């Protein structure tokens, strides 16, 4: 695994938008899954909020972000568009990548990722 580098976080008011970015140039094979996770407080587990399959672009989302966040892949860049931000979206956001192989879903594949980067902080506050 290669450590990934996230960017694009910041301070935004409720209802605002941000776009997070991650360099996934080391994960170009067609059978890779990419995902975004977040950790809302130190010591908590990271939760997966979105994933996408490079082969066909199929994406899935956690209920908490469905309809507000959009994951996309453009060549070597993975993005997460965050719209309609809420204070409860405040968290450190991380990207992940994993080979899908025999895993039934991308969610299960990216759950195996362990080489976490520094993350990018998103803070939603008036």
ZITA-V506405 format. One line per field, one symbol per residue. ss: DSSP state (h for helix, s for strand, l for the rest). psi: psi as a letter, one per 40 degrees, with the letter a starting at -180 (. if undefined). burial: b if it has 16 or more other ideal C-beta (glycine too) atoms within 10 Angstrom, else e. Layout:
ss=???
psi=???
burial=???
//
This chain:
ss=lllllssllssslllllssssssllllllllsssssssslllllllssssssslllllssslllllllssssssllssssssllllhhhlsssssssssllllllhhhhhlllllllllsssssll
psi=ihhihiieiahiiheaiihiihhfeegeidfiiiihiiheiheiiihhdiiihddeehiiiiddehedihiihgbehhihhhifiideehihhiiiiihdbehdiddddeeehegiadihhhhhi.
burial=eeebebebbeebeeeeebebbbbbeebeeeebbbbbbbbeeeeeebebbbbbbbeeeebbbbeebeeebbbebeeeebbbebeebeeebbbbbbbbbbebeeeeebeebbbebeebbebbebebee
//
